[in-house]
Amino acid sequence: MKRSYRTITEVTDFGPYITKIILPLSKSIKSDALSEETFNVYVERRSKKTGEVLQLRKDWNSVDLYPSKGYCCVTNAYTSDSEGNKNEKGSHATLELECEAIHRLNSETAFEQEHNVYVFCDFRITQVKEIQTHNDTISGLVFDHFGGGKMEQIKGWVNSESSYAEMPLCFGYYSPNMNKEKRPLIIWLHGAGEGGYDTSIAYTGNNVVNLSSEKVQEIFGGAYVLAPQVPTMWMDDGSGEYTKSGNSMYVLALKALIDEFIHLHPDIDTNRIYIGGCSNGGFMTMRMIIDYPGFFAAAYPVCEALYDNVITDQNIEDIKNTPIWFTHAKNDEIVKPEITVIPTYERLLKAGAPNVHFSYFDKVVDTSGIFNDKKGNPFEFFSHGTWIYMLKDECELDYDGSPVKVNGKDVTLLQWLALQSKQITDQIVNHM
């Protein structure tokens, strides 16, 4: 008889991980009858297209491939209800799994060919230690049939497609609770790895769903979040290659999508439209504020990839009054700050930009307590991933290391963003 298990997925700083497995038991037991050694958890990560076990690189710089399969570490085990909520006594066992950053065996996404895609984590959970009940024991349980899963953080998100005939784009979006007030719009532009045709990757491949969390929504008083997706990458100028010219074939299509979304949601405050994104998305953020100066209330480019040498002096003049908060890491080898963000930031300051900031990190280290290295220390992510800090709202310091302040009060990037409005910017510019 096949026994079913259920899963709970959490969108972490490193994408979606299955963090809990829920197992129905034949009898009700006390929680102290379980331990981390009661079950072992074996998984094979399979392609949703072919069903085959994935062959993946061990790291970003590796060429050799390895089969993505093995045993997951169980960090906690307890009795629960059918939803995984802990109880002192229950008829379900819930296993909490370690989120590991290298082999990522319980991650629901993997980089296949050109993009990250969702994969199927095919688990086999085997009981290896007897469970003591009130007057009996449970033994020999094997769970190898997926019975469904839940990802709470995507609640409220919807996938759709623009109607722009020349180049319709897919997108995901989140709507705040409705009332009569006007709401801001936060636009997130994904990195190269989140392109393709699996739209939910655009907002779960990284922790973009944190922008729809209760904490962040409270900062903005409720905000729409829009995550467009392109089939290739934002830096595609039509050649299918990464552009060095600074052009993108998606400029008109993205602007058409944004305009259509605003039209369909008349409660959006057009004075508070914010645009940002990481890497390729940071490139496209810069492209959009340059091509449509004055349209966006503020921008938040992260590890942006628009070469400074293709930005003209007139471009700098056009965007200098747009509030911008850059984020980057000093040791980023994928998008080197010396040829992108640093000279652009310095040119904006020289041009008299009144509201431009730059959080410049030494490196990217886990601050969640979820990811650790082999010694148990916080894991150091690859140096390009500064979106981890930005999406968790951990950007607080400016380029010189001082806190960013608004009206004498220290603010984070998202707190600063929520305060930006074209009306306020116009007032500042008119009084300069």
N, C-alpha and C positions, 0 to 999 in steps of 0.2 A: 504494500500500500504506500502510495506517495504521500508524504507529509509536507504540508505547505508552510512556508515562512513568509512574513511580511517585512518590509523595510521602511525605514525613515531616513530621508536624505536631508542634509543640511548644506546650504550654499555657504562655503567657507571663503577665506581670503584666497584660496587656491582652487576655487570652483566647487562643484557639487560632490559631496562624499556621502556614501551610505554610512551613517554613524550609529545606527541601531538596527538590530534584527530581532523581530518578535516571533517567538515560538509558542504555539498552543500546546499545552500539556494535557494529559489524560486525567490528571487529578490536581486538586488544589494543594499547594505546598507553602511552607514558610520561606521567606526570602533567604534566611541563613542556611537553607539547604543547598543553595547555589554558590558557586565560586567561579572565578575566571578560568579554572581548569575543568569545569564540568563539560564543556563542549569545545571541540576545535572547529574552526571556520576556514574552509578551503574555498577558493574562488577562481574562476576562469573568466577573464574579461573577453567578451565576444563581440564581433561586429554585428550590428543590427541588420546589415544588408546581407551578409553571407553566412552568419552564424559561426564563423571560424574564430578560433582563439587569436587575439591580436598579437602581431609581432611588432614590438616597439623599441625605440632607442632607449638606452639606459639614462641618458641625460641629453642636454641641448647640444653638446659638442660631440657626442658619440656617433659613430657610423654603424657599428654592429647592432643587430636586432636581437631581441630575446622574447620568448613567449610570455605574455602577461598573465601569469597564474601563480598561485602559491597560497600560503596560509596567512590570514589576518590575525593580528594580535587583539585578544579580548581584554579590555581594560576594566570592565565591570560587568557583573551579572546580578540580576535581581528579579523578583516576581513583580508582575505588573498586570494591568488590564489589557484588553485587546489593542489599545492604542499606544502601549508602551509606557503608560504612566505608572510610576513606582508605587507598589503597595507592600505592606508587611506580609500579606498572604494573598496568593492569587493562583489562577490556572493558566497563566502565561509566563514564560521566561523571556526577559529582554536582555540582549547582549549588546554592550557598548563596544565599538571598535575604535582602534587607534587610527588617527588620520596621519598617514605617513607620506612624506613629500617627494620621495625618490621613485619608488616603484608604484605607488598610488593604487594599490590593488582594489581598494573599495571606492575609488573615484569613478563617477558615472560618465566622465568625459575622457577622451584621449585624442592626441594629435595624429590624425590619419591623413597622409599625403599632404594636403595644403591647409587644412583647417581642423580645429577641434570639433568633435562630433560626440553625440551621446552614444554610449555603448551599453551592452547588457552585462551586468555583473551576475554571473551564473554561480550561485553559492551551493555548497554542500556542507551542511552543519551536522556533525556527528557527535553523539554523546559518548564521552570517554570515561566518565566517572558517574557512579550510581547516585541517584537523588533519593534521599530518605524522605518518606512521607510519614503520616501519623502512625501507621501500623504496617507499612509496606515499603517497597523500593520501586523506583522507576529506572529502567535501563534499556539500552539498545536502541535509542531513538535516533533516526536519521531524517533530516529535512532537506529535500532537494527539489522542491517545486515552488516556483515564485508565485505567491498568492496576492501580490499587489504592493504598492508603495505609496508613500506620501512625502511631499515636499512643501512644508507649510509656508515658506518664504515667498513662493510664487503666487500665493493667494491674492486675487485681485488683478493679476496680469492677464492681458489678452493679446493674442497674435492677430495681425491683420496685414493688409497690403494696400499701398497707395494706388490711386487710379490714374496716375500720370502715364498717358498712353505710350510716350516715347521710351520710358524706362521705369516701369512700376517697381517699387522697392518694398520688400517685406519689413515689418517692424513689430516690436512688442511695446505695449504701453500699460501704464498703471494710472487709474483715475482715483483722485481723492474723494472723500465723502462730500456729497453735494450740499451746497447751500447757496445763498444769494450772493456771496462774496466772490470777487474775482480771484483766481488762483494762478500762481506762477507756473511756468513750464520749464522743467529741467530736461535737457537733451543730452543723452550719452551716446558717443560714437565709439564703437568697439575697435579693438586692435586687429591686426591682420589674422590672427589665429581664430577669431570669432566670426569671420566671414562665412559664406556658404549659403546653405538653404535650410538649416535647422535653426529657425528663428529664435527659439528660447535660449540658444547659446549666446545670443547678443546681450542677454541680461543675467545669465547664470554662469557663463564661462568664467567670469570674474564676479566679485560680490556686488554687482550693480543693484541687486534687489535690496541692498541696505538703504538705497535712496527711497524705497517705499516703506521702510521700517517705521514703527511708531515714533522712535526717537528723532529720526531725520524729518519725518513729516511734521512733527511738532515744531521744529526749527523754522519751517517755511509756512506754518499755519495751514498745511495741506497743499500739496503740489502734484501736478501731473508729471509723470516721468515717461519720456519717449526714447526708445532704443531702436533706431533704424539698423538694418543689416544690408550689406551688399554681397553679391555672389563671389566677388574676387577680393579686392582690398581697396580702401579709399585712395591709396597711392597709385592706382591703376589709371594711366592717362589714355587708355585705349589700346595700349600695346600688350596688356596682360603682364607687364613687368613693373617692378617698383620704379616709379618716376624719379628722375633727378632734376627734372625741369620745374617741379613744383605744381604741375597741373594735375587735375583729376577729371575723369570722365563722368563723375557722379555729382558734380556741383549743382547743375540744374535740377536733376532728379531729387536730390536731397532737399533743395529749397522748395520744390513743388510739394514734397511730402509734408514738410513743416507747415507750409501755407495751408494745405488741405486739412491737416490735423487741427490747426487753430480755427479754421472755418467751421469744422464739425464740432468744436468744443468752444462755443462763444463765451463761456465763463473764464477762459484763459485771459490773464492780464497781459496784454501785448507790450506793456512797459516792463515786464519782468520775465523775459525769455532768456534762459541761460543755456550756453552750449559748452560742452567739454568732451573729453574722451582721451584714450590712452594710445600712445605710439602712433599707428596709422590714424587712429581717431583724434589724436592730438594734432597730427598733420592737418586733418580735415577741419578741425576746429579753427586753426589758423587760416586755412584756405577760405572758410566761410566768413569769418569776421573781416578778412581783407576784401573779399568779393562783395560783401553786403555790409559795408560800414554803417554803423548807426542802427542796424536792425536788432542786434542782440544787446540785452542790458548788461551782460557780463560774460566772460569766458574763463574756463578753467582747464587749459591744456596740460596733459600729463605725459611726461617723457615724449614730448612732441617731436615729430620727425620732418618738419619743413626746414630745409637747409636755409640758413640765414642769407646766403649769397644770392638767392632768388627773390628775396624780399627787397623791394625798391625803397628808396627814401620816401617816395610818395605813399607807398603802402604804410610805412611807419607813421607818416603824418595822418593818414586816414584812420588808423586804429588807435592812436595814442590816447584818445579820450575814452576808449572802451575799457572799463575795469577788467583787468586780467590777473589771474593768480596762476603762475606756472608751478609745476612740480617736476623734479628730476633727481637723479642720483649721480654723485660724482664718478662712481666706477661703472657707469652704464657703458657697456661695450657694443651694444646693439644700435643705440642711437646716441652718439657721442655729444655731450652737452656743449663741447667747445665749438662745434660747427652748426649747432642749432639754437638751443635756448639761450645760452649765455650771451652771445653777441646780439641777439634780438632783444633780450631784456635790457642790455646796456644801451642799445640804440633808442629804445623807447624812453628810458630815463633821460638820456641826452636831449631827446626831442621835447621833454617837458611833460611826459605822461604823469598825471596826478594821482592815479590809483592803480598801480601795477605792483604785484608782489611775486615772490619766488621762493618756495620752500626747496632747499637744496640739501638732500640727505647724503651722508657718507656712504651708506649701503642700505639694503632692504632686509630687515630682520623681523621674524615673527614677534608680534606683540600680543597675540591672542591667547598664548599658552597652549594652543592646539598642536602646533608643529614643533618638533624638537629634533636635534641631531642625535647621532649615536651616543654622545656623552650626556644627553639629557638637557643640553643647553638650547636656547631658542634657535630655531633653524634659520640659516641665512639663505634667503631666496636669491634667485638670479637677479643681477643688478638692474635689470630693465624694469622690474615689477613695482615701480613706485605708485601705481594705481592702488596697491594694497593699502598704503598709508592714506591716500586721498579718499578712497571710498569708505574707509573707517573713520573719516574726519579727524585724522591725526596730523594734519598739516597746520602748524601753529606759528612757526617761526619764519621770518623773512630771510632774504639772502645774506644779510649781515648778522644773522643769529638772534636778532631782537624779535620780540613778539609783535604780531600785527595787531594794531589797535584801531577801533572805530569809536569816536567820541570818548576817547580816553580809556576804553575797555578792551581788554584782550579778547580776540576772536579767533575761532578756527576758520578754515577755508569755507565750510558750509555755512557757518554763522555769518561770515562776511558776504557770501553769495546771496543769502536770503535778504540782506539789507540793500542790495543793489537794485536800482530802478533807473530807467532812462530819464524819468522826470528829475531825479536827484542829480544824475550826471549832467543833464542839460543846465541845471542851476549852477553846478560847480564850474562848468565850462564858460558860462555867460558871465561869471564873476571873476574869471582869471584875467 
